[in-house]
Amino acid sequence: MTGGRATGSRGSGRRRARGRIVVAGGGTAGHVLPGLAIAEALVDRGLAADRGSVVMVGSARGIEADLVPPTGFGLRLLPGRGIQRRLTPANAVAAAGLLVALVRAVLLLVRRRPDAVVVLGGYASVPCGLAAVALRIPVVVAEQNAVPGAANRLLGRFARSCAVSFPGTRLPRAVVTGNPVRSEVRSAAADASARRVVRDRFGLDDRPFVVAFGGSLGARRINRAVAAAVEDWTGGPVVVQHVVGPRGWALDPDGTGGPDGTGERAGVVPVSVDYRPVEYEADMPSVLSAADVVVCRAGATTVAELSVLGVPSILVPLPGAPGDHQTANAEGLAGVGAARVVADAEMDGALLSGVLGEMLADRVALGSMGAAARSLGRPDAAERVADLVADAVAEAGR
């Protein structure tokens, strides 16, 4: 444990806070978005002097290069890739990359001398977290999933505390904070009129609005099921926004875009369905806030945003996710009646059409599902994590 070693390690007297924090981890939006929410809370709390005093450390192979710069926070990208859990020649290259990343992380922390390092999981969190341990800088782990990843299990052994999203998450010194969500999601959840405003902006009336997506790249199983369900829909009027993702999107000869021709494209759409396929949705918080039902994977950030917004869902956990963490995430919502869980292997158009039709036919039950989802929402999760960081900095200063 780092607690005893950190105390008094920088000379006698109280350790003077410098208002600098490093937030490490990334690779996917599921890591980066909570990290950005935590960074915002650290600035708001005064634990970071300003946005420039927070540095996000990510992977050169991740999405953070696109998501972080527009926010004004600093960004450092480390080389390399994760080590696979089986013996492969690529692991030798990965190990060398990890060593280079560790050296760069040590140099970064020595130069910046942060008050604390928050680790989010993912490849980039490992070298930065280990560097912080070696330099006796307080570490706080923020775990998004119900089943912690390998990086956070390792670094959790040395952390002052571990912020977890679900009760029962197996990490040492765990504190249930919830998973931090984007400020746009919190604002939409707090504004009672936001849903109506967004629905008007999207040209929606009183018809049910279903949103389907499969993550940043898309999910073929979900895409095919949605296309088939739309084509065979026999229920009442409905609006379906289908965020296909780049993997399932193709350009037609005339230059217009649409779902590709491998079974993801809906055929003749019934007049009762207003089908709106798009490759990418830039304003997902608004779309989710307007939705009556969402069909999607069960990533931690998605589950957290659905909970804060109080949106019923049909969750299709990603098969093969480490520790089957998406199933565990989904069961959190399903356990209180906020979601229906469908195994990836079972998801097809007929099943999706049947489940959707059943849910949309009972508006009272649908409202109860939304209330159940909202009961799990923690819109103040980022502030709770910031509290743990403040405690870690104060403890190190004693």
N, C-alpha and C positions, 0 to 999 in steps of 0.2 A: 504494500500500500504506500502511496506517495506522501500521505499526510505528514508523518513524522519527519521525513527527510526534507520536506519543503520548508518547514517552520524554521525561521532564522537563517536560512541558507544564503541570504544576501547581506550578511552583516548584522550587527546588533540593531535593536529597535524595530519598529513596525516597517513592514515592506511597503514602499510607496507605490500606489497604483499609477500606471502611466496612461490609462484609458485606451489600451490597445488590446485587441482580441483577435485571435486566429480561429476561423471556422473551417474545419478540414473534412473533406469527403465529397463525393459526387459520382459522376458517371451517368446518372440518370436523373430525370426531373424529380423522381421520388426522393432522392437525396438532396438535390440542389434547392428545390422550393422550400422545404422546411428550414434549410440552412439560411436562406434569405430572410425568412420570417423571423428567425432567431436573431439574425444580424440587425434587423429593424428594431426589435425589442431591446437589444443591447444599447443601441444609440438612444432610443427613447428613454431608457433608464439612466443614461449618463455613464454606463459602464464602459462605453466607447466614446471617445471625445467627439467624433464625427464619423461620417461614412468612410472617409479616407483612412481612419484608424482601424477599420475592420478589414482583414484580408481573408478572402475565401481561397482555400487551397484545394485544387481539384486535379483531375486527370487530363492529360493532353488528348486522350481519346474520348472524353466525355462531352456532355451537352452544356457544361458550365461555361464554355467559351462563348456560347450564344446568349445564355440567360443572365450571366453576372454583369458584364460591362454596362448595359443600360441602366443598372441600378445605382451606379456610382460607388459601389464597394470595390476594394482592391481585389485583384485576382492573380494568383500564381498557379501555373500548371506544372505538374510533375510528370516526368516521362515514365514509360513502362506500362505493364499490364498485370492483371491478377494471375496468381499461380493456380493452375488447375489441380483438382483433387485426385488426379491420377498421374502416373509416371508417363511423361511425354517429353520429347526433345525440346519442345517449346518452353518447358519449365526452366531449363537452364538459362535461356534468354530472359525469361521473366524474372528469375532470381537476380541476374545481373542488373536488370532495370530497376528492381526494388532497391538494390544497394545504392545505385546512383541517386534514386529518389530520396533515400534516407539521408545521404550526404547533403543534398540540396535542401532538404527540410531542416536539418541541423543548422546550416548556414542561414536560412531564412529566419529561424527563431532566435539565433544569436544576434542577428542584425536588428530585428524588430523588438526583441525582449517583451513579448506580450504578457499581460497579466494572467491569461488563461487560454487554453486551447479547447475548443468544442469540437468533438469528432462525431461525424454523422454516419459512419459506415461507408463501405465502398473502398476501392483500391487506395485512393489517395489519402484516406484517413490513417492507414497503417504507418507509413514512414513519418508522417507528421506527428501522430500520437506517440510513437516510440521515441522520436526526437524530444518531445515535450517531457516524457518520463525521464529520459537521460539528463535533461537540463533542469529537472525539478520544477517544471512549470505545471500548475494545476490543470488537470484534465477533467472535463465533463463529457460523458457520452450521451448522445441523443439517438435513441433507437426508435425507428418508425414502425417496424413490423411486430406482430405478436410473437414471432419466433426470431430471435436476434441472429444477425449474420455473424460470420466467422471473425470479421475485423472487430466488431464491437464486443464479441465474447473475449477476444484477446485483450483489447484495451480496457474493457470493463474491470479487469483485475487490478488495474492501477488507478482507476478514476476516483475522484472525490465522491462522485455520485453518478448514477445512470438514470437519465430521464427516459421513461418508457411510455408507450402509447396505450398499452393494454394491461389491465391487472393480471398478475401471474406471469409476466414476462421474466424469464430466468436470467437475470443479471444481478451482480452484487450491488448492494446499496441502491436498489431500484426505488425510484419515486415516480408515481403515476402522474404525468403532466398532460398527457394527450400529445398528439402529433401536430406541430405548428402548421397552420395553413396560411395561404396568401392573404394579404390585407384586403384584396378585392373580394374574397370570399367572406371574410369577417364583416365587411361593410354591407354586402348584400344580405347577409343573415340578420344584421342588426336593423336594417331599414325595412319596415313593414310594407312600404309602398314600392320597394325595388322590384319585386316580382311582377307587379302589374305594369310598371314602366318598361321593363325589359320585354315582356310579352307584346306590348304595343309596338315597341321598336322593331321586333322581329315579325310584325304583321300577324300575330297569333290572335285567335278569338277564343271562344270557350271550348274548342276541341282539345282533347288530351294531347299533350306534347311529349313525345318519346325521343330521348337522345341516346344514341348508340355509338360507342367508340371502343377501340382496343388498345389504347396507349399511344405513345408518340409516333410509332411506326405503323400501327394498325394490327389487327389480329384476324387472320384469314378465317378461322372458325366462326368468329362473331360476324364478320362481314358476310360470309355465305349464308349464315342463318338469318340475318336481317334481310338480305336481298330476297331470300325465299319466303320469309314471313310476309314481307310487303307484297310480293306478287300474289300470294294465296290468301291475303287478308279478307276475312268475311265479317269482321266486326263493324262497329260504327265508325263515324268519321274520326280521323286521327292525323296528326302531323308528326312525321318522323324525320328528325335530323340525323343523318348517318355520316359520322366523321370516319372516313374510310382509311386514311393514313396513306403515306407515300408507297408502301409496299403493295397496296391493292388498287392504286390509282393509275390510270393510263390515259394517254391522249388519243382521241379519235382522229381519223384522217383529216377532218376539217379543222383540227386544232382545238376543239372543245374537249374538256376533261370529263371523266366519269370513272366509276368502278371498272376494273379491267374485265376482260372477257374470259376469265377462268372459273366462272361460276359465282362471281361476286356481284355481277350486274343483275339488277332486277329486270324482269321481262315487262310484260304489260301490267301497269300498276292500276289497281281498281280506282274508280273515281272517288271513293271514300277516303283514299290515302293521299295526303299531300307529302310526297316523298322528296326530301332535300339532301341529296348526297353531296358532300364536300370533301376535298382532300385533307384540309387542315382547318382547325378552328382556333383563331388567335384569342378570342375572348371566351374561353371555356367557363370562367366563373359566372358570367352573365347567362350563358346557355344553361348551365346546371341550375342556376337559381330559378329559371323559368320552367324547368322540366317537371313533368308529373311522374315519370318513371325513367330511370337511366339503366341501360344495358351495357355492362362493361366488365373489365377485369377487376381484380380485388387488390390492386396495389395499395400500399399504406396511405399515400397522399390522397388518392381517390376516395378511399373509405373515410378518411378524416373529413374531406370536403363535403361528401354526401351527408355525414353526420351533422356537421355544423349548419348546413343548409336545410337539413330535414327533408331529404329527397328519398322516396322509396326506390329500390333498385332490384335488378336481376343481375347477380354477380356470377361470373364465369372465371373461377380461379385459373391462373396460368399453370398448366401441368409442368412438372419438373422444376418448379421454383425451389431454390435451396430451402431445405427444411419444410417444404410445402407451406411456406409462410402465407401465401395468398389464401389458401383454404382457411388457415387459422384467422387471418384478418376478416374474411367473409363471415366466419362463424360468429364473430363478435356482433355483427349487425343482425344476422339471422337469429341469434339467440334471444333477441328482444323483439323479434317480429318485424324488423325494419327492412328485411331483404329476403329474396328467394335465391337460393344457391343452386346452380346447375353445373354439373361436371362438364368439362370441356368436351369429353368424348361423347356426351349425350346431347350436346347443343346442336340443334338443327332447326330448320324453318318451322316444321310442324310443332315441335315442342315450344319454341319461342312464341309462335302465334297463339298457342293454347294458354300459356302462362300469362302473356300480355293481355289477352282477351279477358281472362278471369280477373286480373288485377284491375283493369280499367272499367270493368262492368260494375264494380262495387266502390263507389267514390268514398263512402264512409270508411270502409276498411282501408282504402288507400290513404285517407287522411290519418288514420291510426298508425299506419306504417311510417308516415312522415314524422308524426309526433314521437314515435319510438326511436327513429333515427336521431332526431334532435336531442333526445334525452342522453345520448352518448356523446354529443358534440362538446368539444372543449375549445371554444373560440379564444380563450386566454392561454392556450398552451405555450405560445412563444414567451409570454411574460413569465410563466411558471419555470420554463427552462432558464430564462434570464435570472430568476431568483436563485436558482442553483449555482449559476456562474458567480453571482454576487457573493453567495456563501463561500464558494471555493476560494475566491480572491481574498475575502476577509480572513478565512482560516489560514491561508498561506501567509498573511501579513502579521499574524499574531506571534 
